[in-house]
Amino acid sequence: MANEIPAVSVIVPLYNVEKYIAETLNSVLGQTLKNFEMIVVDDCSNDKSCEIVESFIPKFDGRLKLIHMKKNSGGPSLPRNKGLEFSRGKYIFFMDNDDVILVNALENFFNIAEQTQADILYCKKYLTSMGVGKNFVKSSMLVGDIKDVTVNLVTEDLNWRLQAWGKNFFEVYPWLKFVRRDFLIENEIKFLPVVQEDSYWTFELLCLAKKIILVPHLFYIYRRYQEQTSMEAFDFNLNAKGVHKKIDRIINGLKHVDEFMGGLEFFQKNPAYRYAVVNHIMLQNMSWMLNSYGRFSPMQIYEKIVEALKNEAGNFDVLISCLMINSMNMVRILSGKK
């Protein structure tokens, strides 16, 4: 068994979720499919999360690995990439560190993927719940009946896929996808340490996958709660250093996706699509900044952007600042915010 290639590698980035990680681990441990490995990548947690994971290692009979990042990466991207490096499974399934899956999820995912020979299974539905322990929904104990539910093939027409992506038909959450590992490795698809990393990852999947199967089943339970347990506390303070960091992430993400499209024949022949994608992502990123700084006036944000860029943008610092503020105002108008 030790040398057997796992059917699935479940990869979980870990950061300060001592209240929830046991439920996540138990939901994987109880899977009807036993030929899996679980890789938990700790991003320098400072609570008891790692201790809890370590206590589960004997229960998994060699199928659970705990890997430690050398320093906090500030987000789930690099831990997910690290987990992929250590993975051996035929398929990859990314989970968040506070969610759970139904007990037959991996078995059904694996069977559908094998039957259809898909690069990606994409789920359109998921459950949400709140609380912990007895207050958490018991759906994780359910076994969904999928005998009479038909899966659907997504067309290979990239024109259709891009229009569907632009209309948010494909949600970006990684845990809605079950992906063939060789497909990720061969195409060098990784998560970027940028704003909206899930969006870039999903976009590359849609552009490069030959066979995507829509799976209309409920297998995943997403936990909602009040306190912040993300890998990087969301910075709502308006200061030049924080603004500079956000701008860097936005620019790096836009440059990456533009270069990615530049290497694909479809976008070379259809430059209008290339512009539309960059513009769409830019507006998403501006929305993210708006949510960060929504309580500040445009003038206050403008001043901090100018301060953040004064040593780099030279004569263009004012122009870039104005363009960013106008973009944020456009998002505010389009979203109906005042």
N, C-alpha and C positions, 0 to 999 in steps of 0.2 A: 504493500500500500504506500510506503514512503516514497517510492520512485514513480508511482502512477501519476500521470498528468491529470490534474483536477479538471473536472468539467467546467467549473466556474471559479474565478477569483473575485471575491467580494472585497472591495477596497474602501476603507473608511478613514478619512482624516479626523484626527482627535484633538480637541482643545477644550479643556475645562467644562466637562459635561458629567461630573460625578453623579448628578441626580438622575441621568438618563441612560448612560452608556450600558448599564447592566441589561436594560430592556432591549436595547439594540442587539447586544450579543446573544441574549436568549432567543430572540426571534430568528437569528441565523442558526444558532445551535439546534433549534427544533425543526429545521427544514426536512422535508420528506426526501429531498435529494441529499445524499450523504457525501458524494464525491465532490467536495468543494474545498477551497482554502479561504481563510479570512485574513486579510492583511490590514492591521490598524497602524496608522502612521501618526505618531504623537508630535505635535507642533509646539513642544516645550510647555506642556500644561503645568500649572502650579497648584492644582488641587489634587484630589485623590483618584483622578480618572485612570492614570496608569496602574495604580495599585489594583483597581477593580479589574482592569483588563488582564493583568498578570494572574489574578485569582481564577480567571476563566481558562487559562491555558491548559491545565490538566483535563478539563471537561471536553476540550475540543480534540483530544487525542492526536496532537501534532498538526492539526489543521489551522491553528491560530498563530500568527506572527505579530509581534509588537516591535515596530521600528521607530527609532527616535531621530527627529531632525536635529541638526547641530545647533541651530538657532531658530527663533521664531520667524516664520516667513510672512506673517501678517495676513494670511488667507489660505483657502483650501487648495489652491492651484498646485503649488510645489509638493505638498504632501501627497496629493493624488498622483502626480507624476512619479514620485518616489515609490509609491505602492505599485504602479504599473511596471517599474523597473524590476521589482522583486517578484512579480506575478509569474505564474506558470500555466494558468488555466486556459482552456480553449476560448472561453468567453470572459468578458470583464463586466462586472456590475458595481457601480459606485453607489455607496449609501452615505447619507449624512449621519453624524455621530449621535443623533438624538431621535432618529426615526426607527420604525420597525417594518418588517415585511410579513405577509401572510405565510403560513407554514408550508404551502405548496408553491410558493413563488418561483424559486430557483428551478424546481423540477419542470414546471410548466414553461418557463422561459427557455430552458435548455431543449425541451422536446420540440417546441415551436421553431426554435432556431435551427435545429437539426433537420426537421421536416421541410423547412422552406429554404434552407441554405442561405439565410439572410446575413448580410453584413451587420445590420442593426435591427433590433426590435424596438419599436417606439410605442409606449403606452400613452393613450390619450386621457386616461382617468386615474385618479388616486383619491385616497381618503384623507381627511384631516381630523385631528383631534387635539385636545389640550390636557394638561395635567400630567400626573405621574402616578405609577402604582395603581391603586384601586380607582383613581380618578381618570385613568387613561382608558380609552375605548377598548373593548375586548375583541375588536375586529381582528387582532393579530392571531387569534385562535381559530379563525374561520378558514375554511377551505372552499375556494370558489369553484363552481361547476362551469367548466369551459367547453363542454362537449358540443353544445349547440351554438357556439359563438364563432363566427367566421372572421378570420384575419384578412387584412387587405394589403395588397401590394401597392406601394407608392410608386408612381410613375418615375422613370429615369429622366424625364424631360426637366432639365434644370430651369428652364423658363417657368414652369409651373411651380417647382419647388421654391424658387426665389420669391415668387409672388405670394405663395402660402406662408413663407417665412416672414415676409414683410407685413403680413396681416396677423402675425402671431399665432398661426395655426400650429406651429411646432413650438411647444413650450421648451424653455432652455434647460430645465433642471436635469442634471446628469442622471439622477436616479429614475428618470422615466425611460432610460435607454439601456438596452442589453446588447453589448457590442462584441463582435468577434475580435479577439486579441490581435491576430495576425493583421487584420485590417488597420488597426491603430498603429502597430509597429511599422508596417510596410509604408504607410503614408506619413509617418512621423507626426501623428496628431497628439498634441499635448495641451495641457491647460496653461494659459499665459498668466503671469502675475500682474494683471491689469484690471481695470474697472470692467465689470460685466464679463468676467472670464467664461462663464457658462455660455454666453451668447456666441462668443468667438468659436468655442469648441463645437457647439451645435451647428454653427454655420459651416465649418469645415466638414463635419460629418455629412451634411446635406449635399455639399458640392462634390464630395469624393466617393460616397457610397454608391455602389451599383444597385444593391438590393436592400430596400428598407421596407419592413413589414409593420403595418399598424396593428397593434394588439389592443382590442377594446375591453380589457379585463382590469379588475381592481386587485392589485397585488401589493401596493405600497401605502403606508400610512405616514403622512407628514405631520409632525408635531408643531403646533403653534403655542407660544407662550410669551410672557411679557418681558422677562429679563433678557439681557444681551449676553449671548454665549458664543458669538462669532469669534473667529480667530483674531480679529483685530477690532477693537472697539471703534464704533462708527464715530468719526470726529466731526462734531457739530460746531466746534469752536472755529471762529474766523481768524486765522493767523496766516502770515505769509508762508511759513514753512509747510503748513498743512495744505494750503492752496497749491503750492508748488508740487507737492507730492501727487495731488489729485490730477493736476494738469499733465504731469509726466506720464501717469498711468493712462490717461485718455489718449495722449499723443502716441505713446508706444503701441497701444492697441490698434489705433487707426492706421498707423504705419504698417503694422504686421498684416492686417487684413487686406490693405491695398497691395502690398507686395505679394501676398498669397494669391490674390485674384490676378495679378499681373503674370503669374506663371501658368494660368489656365487658359486654354484655347478659347473657351466660351466667352470669357470676359475680354480677351483680346479682340474678338469679333464683335462684341457687344459692349462697347465702352460706357454706354448709357447705364447699363446695369451696374457697372463698377462704381460709377458716381452715386447711383441711387443707394447702393449698399453702404458706402462710406457715410453718406448723408444720414441714412437711417440710424446707423450706429452712433454717429455724432450726436444726434438728437436724443438717443437713449442715454448717452453719457451726460449730456447737459441736464436731462431730467434727474439723473443721479446726483449731480452737483446741486441742483435746485432743492432736492430733498435734504441735502446736507445743510444748505445755507438759506433755506426758505424764510427763516425769521429775520434775515438781514435785508436791508434795502439794496437795490442795484448799485447805488453809489458806493456803499460800504464794500460790497464785493468787488466792484471795479477797482477801488483803491488798493485792496489787498492783492489783486491779480497784477496790477502794475508794480507793486512792491516786490512780488515774487519773481517777476520777469525782468526787473530792471538791469540785472547783471548779465542777462543772456540774450534778450530780444532786441537790445539796442534801440534803434529808431522805431522798431515795430512794436514796442511794449504797449503803447497806448492803443494802436490799431488792434492788436490781438485781444487786449482787454475789452475793447468795445465790441468786437465780434463775438466774444464769449458771452458778454452780458446780453447782447441782442439775441443770441441763440437761446439763452436761458429764458428770456422774456417770451420768445416764440413758443418755447415749451410750455411756459406758464399759460399763455393764451390758448394753445391747442388743448391743454388739459383742463381748461376751465377754471384755473386758479387765478385769484386776483392779487 
